Amino acid sequence: MRRNRVKVNPENLVPTNSWGIPDYYEDQTFTCRGCQEKFVFTASEQRAWYEHFKIPIHAGRVRCPDCQDEHKDDISLKQHFDEATEQLKSHPDHWAINLEFGRLAVMLHESSGGGKYMDRAIAALKRAHDLNSKAHEAVYWLGRCYEFTGNMKRQKECLLSFLAATESKKKGELKRLRKDAENRLLKISGA
């Protein structure tokens, strides 16, 4: 199999005191650190990385494009969570900030496969709903927190309460959350 080759333009590279610079970029096959599948780091992708984005020439790609996108999403999620944490310190009685903190804590827990924020998330989501009884999403996210803590009884109560409160509101994000709540209740019933 003939590899794709692209000429290196050394003038566009970040200066390096390391090894020599190749004459050509060539397609390279790597194993993804995320999914463990093989992927090709193409010669044209390398040129973009090293000459356009100014990544040092000897840095290699360690994730396939899908896993890299997911990795970036995880980093962004953590940054948003950290921002919500700071906002919550400044505005502990703002229902929307409490709701956002709880939502992001659940998402962070889900993406990382664990977390230490569930107790704080539960408190924030209860506070959000106490401050604004129409913040029905807080009850949904509270149910998700109880799912992660293994309290299926409280999870079920929250999801049923959320569905009852949003019966007439079936548009946008609430529609998606309602569908998810219904699916989670089916899993609980089947368990």
Secondary structure per residue as TSV (DSSP state, phi and psi in degrees):
chain	resnum	aa	ss	phi	psi
A	1	M	-	360.0	127.6
A	2	R	-	-82.7	130.6
A	3	R	-	-85.0	144.0
A	4	N	-	-69.4	136.5
A	5	R	E	-128.5	142.6
A	6	V	E	-135.5	133.3
A	7	K	E	-65.6	135.8
A	8	V	-	-82.3	135.5
A	9	N	-	-106.6	96.0
A	10	P	G	-57.9	-26.5
A	11	E	G	-67.0	-22.4
A	12	N	G	-91.5	-0.8
A	13	L	S	-89.0	153.9
A	14	V	-	-67.4	134.8
A	15	P	-	-57.3	141.7
A	16	T	-	-138.7	145.1
A	17	N	S	-103.3	17.3
A	18	S	S	-93.9	-152.4
A	19	W	S	-59.3	172.9
A	20	G	-	-63.6	163.5
A	21	I	-	-97.5	133.4
A	22	P	-	-70.8	161.0
A	23	D	S	-81.6	-28.9
A	24	Y	E	-136.5	150.0
A	25	Y	E	-88.5	138.5
A	26	E	E	-128.7	146.0
A	27	D	-	-52.0	135.8
A	28	Q	E	-129.6	142.5
A	29	T	E	-105.0	130.6
A	30	F	E	-128.8	164.3
A	31	T	E	-101.6	126.6
A	32	C	-	-66.2	133.6
A	33	R	T	-67.1	-27.4
A	34	G	T	-82.7	-61.6
A	35	C	T	-99.5	-6.7
A	36	Q	-	68.1	13.0
A	37	E	-	-89.9	153.8
A	38	K	E	-77.2	145.1
A	39	F	E	-146.8	158.8
A	40	V	E	-104.7	127.0
A	41	F	E	-95.6	99.0
A	42	T	-	-70.9	159.8
A	43	A	H	-60.1	-41.2
A	44	S	H	-69.7	-34.7
A	45	E	H	-64.1	-40.7
A	46	Q	H	-61.2	-43.8
A	47	R	H	-60.7	-43.4
A	48	A	I	-61.5	-45.9
A	49	W	I	-58.1	-53.8
A	50	Y	I	-83.7	-32.8
A	51	E	I	-99.8	-34.6
A	52	H	I	-91.0	-51.2
A	53	F	S	-84.4	-7.3
A	54	K	-	62.0	36.0
A	55	I	-	-78.1	136.0
A	56	P	-	-52.5	138.4
A	57	I	T	-57.6	-29.2
A	58	H	T	-96.5	7.3
A	59	A	-	-81.2	133.7
A	60	G	-	-108.6	159.7
A	61	R	-	-79.7	132.8
A	62	V	-	-112.8	-11.3
A	63	R	S	-127.3	147.1
A	64	C	-	-67.9	164.8
A	65	P	H	-56.4	-41.2
A	66	D	H	-64.0	-46.4
A	67	C	H	-68.1	-33.2
A	68	Q	H	-65.1	-42.2
A	69	D	H	-61.8	-42.9
A	70	E	H	-63.8	-40.6
A	71	H	H	-62.2	-43.3
A	72	K	H	-62.9	-40.4
A	73	D	H	-61.5	-41.0
A	74	D	H	-63.0	-41.5
A	75	I	H	-65.0	-43.8
A	76	S	H	-63.0	-42.5
A	77	L	H	-60.3	-43.6
A	78	K	H	-63.2	-39.8
A	79	Q	H	-64.4	-42.8
A	80	H	H	-64.2	-39.9
A	81	F	H	-62.9	-43.7
A	82	D	H	-62.0	-39.3
A	83	E	H	-64.6	-43.3
A	84	A	H	-64.2	-36.6
A	85	T	H	-61.4	-44.7
A	86	E	H	-65.1	-42.5
A	87	Q	H	-62.9	-38.6
A	88	L	H	-64.4	-36.0
A	89	K	H	-63.1	-39.2
A	90	S	H	-79.7	-29.9
A	91	H	-	-133.9	66.7
A	92	P	T	-66.8	-16.1
A	93	D	T	-106.5	20.7
A	94	H	-	-98.9	116.5
A	95	W	H	-60.7	-40.4
A	96	A	H	-68.1	-35.0
A	97	I	H	-69.5	-40.1
A	98	N	H	-61.0	-43.8
A	99	L	H	-62.1	-46.6
A	100	E	H	-64.1	-41.0
A	101	F	H	-58.8	-48.3
A	102	G	H	-62.7	-43.8
A	103	R	H	-60.9	-47.1
A	104	L	H	-67.2	-34.6
A	105	A	H	-62.5	-42.0
A	106	V	H	-64.7	-45.6
A	107	M	H	-63.9	-40.7
A	108	L	H	-65.5	-42.5
A	109	H	H	-60.5	-43.0
A	110	E	H	-67.4	-41.0
A	111	S	H	-75.4	-30.1
A	112	S	H	-97.1	-6.5
A	113	G	T	75.5	17.9
A	114	G	-	170.1	176.2
A	115	G	-	166.7	164.7
A	116	K	S	-113.0	19.1
A	117	Y	-	-106.0	1.0
A	118	M	H	-63.6	-40.6
A	119	D	H	-62.8	-43.9
A	120	R	H	-66.8	-37.5
A	121	A	H	-65.7	-43.0
A	122	I	H	-59.6	-46.5
A	123	A	H	-61.6	-43.0
A	124	A	H	-66.3	-40.5
A	125	L	H	-70.9	-37.7
A	126	K	H	-62.4	-41.6
A	127	R	H	-64.2	-42.5
A	128	A	H	-58.6	-45.1
A	129	H	H	-71.4	-34.9
A	130	D	H	-64.3	-39.0
A	131	L	H	-75.2	-29.1
A	132	N	-	-145.0	99.0
A	133	S	T	-65.8	-12.4
A	134	K	T	-91.6	2.3
A	135	A	-	-83.4	68.8
A	136	H	H	-63.9	-27.4
A	137	E	H	-60.3	-29.4
A	138	A	H	-60.4	-36.2
A	139	V	H	-69.7	-39.3
A	140	Y	H	-59.2	-52.7
A	141	W	H	-65.2	-31.4
A	142	L	H	-63.1	-41.7
A	143	G	H	-59.9	-38.6
A	144	R	H	-65.8	-38.5
A	145	C	H	-60.7	-45.2
A	146	Y	H	-64.7	-31.8
A	147	E	H	-58.9	-45.7
A	148	F	H	-70.2	-27.1
A	149	T	H	-87.1	-3.8
A	150	G	T	84.4	10.6
A	151	N	-	-93.3	82.0
A	152	M	H	-66.2	-31.7
A	153	K	H	-62.8	-49.1
A	154	R	H	-68.0	-35.6
A	155	Q	H	-58.9	-49.5
A	156	K	H	-61.6	-44.2
A	157	E	H	-58.5	-45.4
A	158	C	H	-65.3	-45.4
A	159	L	H	-65.4	-40.3
A	160	L	H	-64.9	-41.1
A	161	S	H	-63.6	-41.9
A	162	F	H	-61.1	-46.5
A	163	L	H	-63.2	-41.7
A	164	A	H	-64.6	-41.5
A	165	A	H	-72.7	-22.9
A	166	T	T	-111.6	18.0
A	167	E	T	-51.0	-42.3
A	168	S	T	-91.8	0.0
A	169	K	-	-112.0	89.8
A	170	K	-	-120.3	44.9
A	171	K	S	-126.1	155.6
A	172	G	H	57.6	-136.6
A	173	E	H	-62.6	-36.8
A	174	L	H	-61.8	-36.5
A	175	K	H	-62.0	-44.2
A	176	R	H	-64.9	-44.0
A	177	L	H	-65.1	-37.9
A	178	R	H	-62.1	-45.3
A	179	K	H	-60.7	-44.3
A	180	D	H	-63.8	-42.7
A	181	A	H	-61.7	-42.3
A	182	E	H	-61.5	-43.5
A	183	N	H	-64.0	-40.3
A	184	R	H	-67.2	-36.4
A	185	L	H	-66.6	-37.5
A	186	L	H	-62.4	-40.9
A	187	K	H	-64.6	-39.6
A	188	I	H	-64.2	-42.7
A	189	S	H	-64.4	-35.0
A	190	G	H	-80.7	-13.0
A	191	A	-	-73.9	360.0
